[in-house]
Amino acid sequence: MPFACLFVPDFSVQAVVRVEPQLRNKPVGIFFGAPPLTKVFAVNHAARQLGVEAGMTKVQAEAFCGIEWRWRSFSEEVTAHAALLDCTWTISPRVQDAEKQNKDDLADTVVVDLAGCEKLFGSPDKIATDLARIASNVGFDAHVAVAETFLAAQCAAQGFPGITVIPGGQESARIGALPLESLRIPAEFLETLKRWGIQTYGEFAALPELSMVERFGQEGRRWQQIAQGKDLKPLIALDFPGQFEECMELESPVELLEPLLFIVNRLLDQLCTRLRLHILAIGEVRVTLTLERNDSRSNSQSNSQNKAPLLHIRTVRLPVPAKEGKFLLKLLQLDLEAHPPTSPVTAISIVAIPAKTHSRQLGLFLPLSPDPERLEITLARIQSTVGEGRVGSPELLNTHRPNAFQQTRFAQPDVAWNINREGTNAKAALRIYRPPLAANVELREGKPARLTCEGASRPILALAGPWRAKGDWWSETGWARDEWDVEMRVLRPKRHAGSVETNAEETALYRIYKDQFAKRWFVEGIYD
Amino acid sequence: MASIAATFEKLKNGEVGRGMQGFRGHVAAELQPSGVAELDAVLGGGFPRGSLVELCGPATSGRTGLAFSLLAQATSRQEACAFVDVSDSLDPVSLAAAGVDLPRLLWVRCGETPGKKPAAESSFFDSPEEKEHARKFLQQADGKKIQGQFWTHPRDQIRGVEKAIPSLLRVKPEGRESARIHVVKKLTDKKQTEKKQTETKQEILRRHTSSRSNNLPGTEFFQTAGMRDRMATAKPWKRLEQALKTTDLLLHSGGWGVIVVDLADISWVDARRINLSVWFRFRRELENTKTILLLLGEESCAKSCASLVLRCERREESWSRAARDAASGASILQGFSVQGEVMRSRSQSQPSDCARWQTQTMNR
């Protein structure tokens, strides 16, 4: 039962470099701790070559030139760890974190069970190469090892750089040559073992077990079993996440939208890459911007309240799952332009809720319809032009109340071939005045005879009605009205070019109604 | 000279390449039936796809009904359609009654953007700056950068002054004043003769005590009467700008069957102030597509950019006899007949071709 292990050396550094690709080939160091106890938490290989080591004070470390310094970011480490798991989930769903050095740290080593994967992905060599390539795509420079046991694969990945494949039965021989430092034994054990003259895994594994327990206790025995490459417990697979998140904490607050979008673009690209590994698309994106607090005005009493972060959360739901970062970026840009944050932004978090990719059978005879992704951007742009709630498909409400409708999100329905429509008669449409025009109506024998509206008085030439309608009488929103269709001279006559004269002889058909509760007349619309 | 003569000789003999013949050849445009058989017969099958079509006519001329009929035809073919509603006057009930598949229709309601202060909210009230603002808005809608923000060429300043003068000299409409007088007159009439019933605003305010009426749509009048008056007199540049920008976006996105731009409630004098280059650009975007851009208006404003201009007129409305006589009893407006005249066409139909059809009102 072979196992593959993916190890990311200098995990804290690589978590930062992953979201800042420009640091990839530069010496980078990570600070951690509150001043004045700030120390170097981690450095990459290039910085180590310059002489910087973890544990140095900030003053000591800053004496070295040419090193990019960053602060440790837990949120970036969390997303980096999630990305690391994503890499291994592409091969098998049976994935587990390896042992951590500290409880608070995130595992930089992930082990995947390769049982049954050979038929799908090929030989262990090919799987190891694929894992290294996938990790590189996600932004990690990782070590990959494949071995017959869980711990052998873990030790090989942590001990050998690049890709290592250990054939079955050769574990102790290959791992035995590794120095003890790569086993991550606690410092006090390591010091004692070195005083005994033990330098490698092999020498440590060969020590008598009983003597080890007498001197180091059960912890020492556990470390020896690790060095021997024995599996202590079975692999417990992690659950697949329901959402994907990418975070970034900014060195200095960002006030403008444009630089913010550069960062959003980078995070979206990372998210899309991760989702692509699982052949998933993004169904919904939630952007959380942590805003800077203006503490200058706050007094001591309100300090406790101010500790809570000020968040600006925007959610974009997509009717069609999206795979392209550019498309999402445009949607988020339009949304953030319409709803900008009120303060400078100090941190960004993007959560993507995955959805299955949209698959559609294309055909020569499909009806004309806009491209779903372009349509979404177009709708967002139109909405930013005309305002929210003014773009969508009309939907009639299940009521007899006049003018009862709502606008729903426009989404192309699926093609239905059973609809056939041939040779229909034209209907007279009603053009609605919103709100209805208030009018004064003169009645003769109970019927409208003259209407005054918008400063114009018109005799009614012909009429039909009344059509009495009433509804919701059992509630406070009850309505009742008498509708009339009338013919009269137009209320808003057509203007002549270059003059104020109007064609006053034109007639038109209007719908007027009397509100029975308000006892008032209105012009509802005009037939056209 | 010899080569030119040889070319003419080849032309005469039909030996010149096929490209020339193809250029000369008439490429028949695909037609979309309008849903009105009489009109389709005149138009040779319907409206040409990939072109700009104008439906113009006065109020109650059947142009909106014809547009709905075209939308119903397009949506019944599962095509996505859009309705750019400049005046926010679309009635969804009429749409559904006309047979339009509502989920396939995108309705864009232009108007003042809520929460945003309009760029020129109050500057279009017949002020001297009116034309200047209009020019700026329409140039922006046209996608051009305004050259020199604080300086205009004298030629531009003079242009259109003859049209602006009447609006500058316009006397405040006597409508409101006359309305008040009219109401007073009617009140006195009421006192004198109890046969005539007149309901005035003052009476309504006095009698308006029911709590129910607070929820009625009519109560918006008290809050929005000022807005309505302002809307009636305000120039529609903001709405037009939104409509043109929306149309531009829709055309760019592509894949639409019919896009209707409803300028029917906009005065044709204002609609014609839209730069012709806007329509020209729209026509270019429509080329080689299957989209019909349908423009509703009082008069044709796209000029030669329109492939088909159809003028609608109401000929005769059909009332029930009881309604004609204004006698007591139920009566009904059954519909009206519409005459559509082809004003300009690039397809098979000829100008002055006419079609007459009957429209029906909705069954209540």
Interface residues (C-beta under 8 A of the other chain):
Chain A: P367 L368 S369 P370 D371 R374 L375 I377 T378 L379 R381 I382 T385 V386 G387 E388 G389 R390 V391 G392 S393 P394 E395 L396 P402 N403 F405 Q407 F410 A411 Q412 P413 V415 A416 I419 N420 R421 G423 T424 N425 A426 K427 A428 A429 L430 R431 I432 Y433 R434 P435 P436 L437 A438 N440 V441 E442 L443 R444 E445 G446 K447 T452 E454 G455 A456 S457 A462 L463 A464 G465 W467 A469 E476 T477 G478 W479 E483 D485 E487 V490 R492 K494 R495 A497 G498 S499 V500 N503 E506 T507 A508 L509 D515 F517 A518 K519 R520 W521 F522 G525 I526 Y527 D528
Chain B: G35 V36 A37 P58 A59 T60 S61 G62 R63 T64 G65 L66 A67 F68 S69 A72 Q73 S76 R77 Q78 E79 A80 S87 D88 S89 L90 D91 P92 V93 S94 L95 A96 A97 A98 G99 D101 L102 P103 R104 L105 L106 W107 V108 R109 C110 G111 E112 T113 P114 G115 K116 E162 K163 P166 S167 R170 P173 E174 G175 R176 E177 S178 A179 H182 V183 K186 K195 K196 Q197 T198 E199 T200 K201 E203 I204 R207 H208 S210 S211 R212 S213 N215 L216 P217 G218 T219 E220 F221 T224 A225 R228 D229 A232 Q242 K245 T246 L249 L250 H252 S253 G254 G255 W256 G257 A264 D265 S267 W268 V269 R272 K290 T291 E298 R314 E317 W319 S320 A323 R324 A326 S328 S331 I332 L333 G335 F336 V338 W357 Q358 T359 Q360 T361 M362 R364
